[in-house]
């Protein structure tokens, strides 16, 4: 069996006193702790969003009784959501760097592209999905184009659908229980699926790093 050639990391390695290259600073490290922190924050923010939505509906129906409760729940949700966003983006940036080191010849997005895709209008409707797919493909040769792309698509579809239903509910019937249930069901689905996406990419990178075998460039579907 022919062993695939090893690709050198793009980052420059430092040189020790003995003249040997020290690659410990540039070696990829599996973001296990970051993944767990991001997953926990995403789960907490998702649960908080359900309570926030219920409290806001109660506030609209009974303004004098639920004003203080809805305000407190909303503040908790905003803080948890900001924490989840920050932790997820930090995890994504670390995963992008690992993918670049594991597969230098794969089309890995730059750090600016990876983070910026979430904040550029219109582009943020499809850009983040593409960046996550690029990082996943470059993370390991074990990437399953059918199963893993489906997982990413389900997550992104649930997230976009949640946004659309949420905006529709606010404009058409903010007090509708049916729309509230649909909105929060999509939010929960998006949160769970994102946690699975984080777990999948982290596992692929962990296995690739442990095997010390670089990933190969995979055809994009």
C-alpha positions in Angstrom: 0.0 0.0 0.0 1.4 3.4 -0.9 1.5 5.8 2.0 0.3 9.3 1.0 2.9 12.0 1.3 2.9 14.1 4.3 2.1 17.8 3.9 4.0 20.3 5.9 1.9 22.9 7.8 1.8 26.3 6.2 2.7 28.0 9.4 6.4 28.5 10.0 8.0 26.4 12.6 10.5 27.7 15.1 14.0 26.4 15.3 15.6 25.0 18.5 19.1 25.5 19.7 20.1 22.2 18.2 19.0 23.4 14.8 16.0 21.0 14.6 12.6 22.4 13.7 10.2 22.6 16.5 6.8 22.1 15.2 4.9 21.8 18.4 3.7 25.4 18.1 2.2 24.8 14.7 0.8 21.3 15.2 -3.0 21.1 15.1 -4.7 20.7 18.4 -8.2 19.2 18.6 -10.6 21.8 20.0 -12.3 19.4 22.4 -12.7 21.9 25.3 -13.8 24.7 23.0 -16.3 22.3 21.4 -17.8 21.3 24.8 -18.0 25.0 25.9 -19.7 26.0 22.7 -22.1 23.1 22.8 -23.1 23.9 26.4 -23.6 27.6 25.7 -25.6 26.8 22.6 -27.9 24.5 24.6 -28.3 27.0 27.3 -29.2 29.8 24.9 -31.7 27.5 23.1 -33.5 26.7 26.3 -33.4 30.4 27.4 -34.9 31.4 24.1 -38.0 29.2 24.7 -38.6 30.8 28.1 -38.0 34.3 26.6 -40.6 33.6 23.8 -43.2 32.4 26.3 -42.5 35.3 28.7 -42.8 37.9 25.9 -46.1 36.4 24.7 -47.4 36.5 28.3 -46.3 40.1 28.5 -48.3 41.0 25.3 -51.4 39.3 26.7 -51.0 40.6 30.3 -48.7 43.6 30.2 -49.0 44.6 33.9 -48.4 41.1 35.2 -45.4 39.8 33.2 -43.4 42.9 32.3 -40.6 42.4 34.9 -40.4 38.6 34.2 -40.1 39.1 30.4 -37.4 41.7 30.8 -35.3 39.5 33.1 -35.7 36.4 30.9 -34.8 38.4 27.8 -31.6 39.7 29.5 -30.6 36.2 30.4 -31.2 35.0 26.9 -29.2 37.9 25.3 -26.2 37.2 27.6 -26.3 33.5 26.9 -26.8 34.0 23.1 -23.8 36.4 23.0 -21.7 33.8 24.9 -22.8 31.0 22.6 -21.9 33.2 19.5 -18.5 34.0 20.8 -17.6 30.5 21.8 -18.9 29.0 18.6 -16.9 31.5 16.5 -13.7 30.8 18.5 -14.3 27.1 18.0 -14.9 27.6 14.3 -11.7 29.7 14.0 -9.6 27.0 15.7 -11.2 24.3 13.6 -10.4 26.3 10.4 -6.8 26.6 11.5 -6.6 22.8 12.2 -8.2 22.0 8.8 -5.6 24.3 7.1 -2.8 22.4 8.8 -4.2 19.0 8.2 -5.0 19.7 4.5 -2.9 22.5 3.1 -4.0 21.7 -0.4 -7.7 21.8 0.3 -9.8 24.9 -0.3 -10.0 26.1 3.3 -11.4 29.6 3.8 -9.3 32.3 5.4 -9.9 33.4 9.0 -11.5 36.6 7.7 -13.8 34.7 5.4 -14.8 32.2 8.1 -15.8 34.9 10.6 -16.9 37.6 8.1 -19.4 35.3 6.4 -21.7 35.6 9.4 -21.9 39.4 9.4 -22.1 40.4 5.7 -25.7 41.0 4.6 -27.1 38.6 2.0 -23.9 36.6 2.1 -24.8 35.4 5.6 -27.7 33.5 4.2 -25.5 31.0 2.5 -21.8 31.9 3.3 -21.6 30.3 6.8 -22.9 27.0 5.5 -20.2 26.9 2.8 -17.4 27.8 5.2 -18.4 25.0 7.6 -18.6 22.5 4.7 -15.1 23.6 3.5 -13.7 23.1 7.0 -15.4 19.8 7.4 -14.1 18.4 4.1 -10.5 19.5 4.9 -10.6 18.1 8.5 -10.3 14.4 7.6 -10.5 11.8 4.8 -13.2 10.2 6.9 -15.6 13.0 5.9 -18.7 11.4 4.5 -19.9 13.7 1.6 -23.5 12.4 1.8 -24.1 12.0 5.5 -22.1 15.0 6.8 -23.3 17.4 4.1 -26.9 16.4 5.0 -26.2 17.1 8.7 -24.9 20.6 7.8 -27.8 21.2 5.5 -30.3 20.2 8.1 -28.7 22.6 10.6 -28.6 25.5 8.3 -32.1 24.9 6.9 -33.5 24.8 10.5 -31.6 28.0 11.4 -32.8 29.9 8.3 -36.4 28.6 8.7 -36.4 29.7 12.3 -35.4 33.3 11.3 -38.1 33.4 8.6 -40.9 32.1 10.9 -39.8 34.4 13.7 -39.9 37.5 11.5 -43.3 36.4 10.1 -44.7 35.8 13.6 -43.6 39.3 14.7 -45.1 40.9 11.7 -48.4 38.9 11.4 -49.4 37.5 14.7 -46.9 38.0 17.6 -49.4 36.5 20.1 -50.1 33.3 18.1 -49.3 30.2 20.1 -49.0 28.1 16.9 -46.3 30.4 15.4 -44.5 30.5 18.8 -44.4 26.7 18.9 -43.2 26.5 15.3 -40.5 29.2 15.9 -39.2 27.6 19.1 -39.3 24.1 17.6 -37.1 25.3 14.8 -34.8 27.0 17.2 -34.4 23.8 19.3 -33.8 21.8 16.1 -31.1 24.3 14.9 -29.4 24.2 18.3 -29.3 20.4 18.5 -28.1 20.1 14.9 -25.4 22.7 15.4 -24.2 20.8 18.5 -24.0 17.7 16.3 -22.1 19.6 13.6 -19.6 20.8 16.2 -19.2 17.3 17.5 -18.7 15.7 14.1 -16.0 18.2 12.9 -14.2 18.0 16.3 -14.2 14.2 16.2 -12.9 14.1 12.6 -10.1 16.4 13.5 -9.3 14.5 16.7 -9.0 11.2 14.9 -6.9 12.8 12.1 -4.5 14.4 14.6 -4.2 11.1 16.6 -3.5 9.2 13.4 -0.9 11.8 12.4 -2.1 11.4 8.8 -3.0 14.5 6.8 -6.4 14.7 5.2 -6.7 14.6 1.4 -8.4 17.0 -0.8 -12.0 15.8 -1.4 -14.2 16.7 -4.4 -16.9 19.1 -3.6 -20.5 18.1 -4.2 
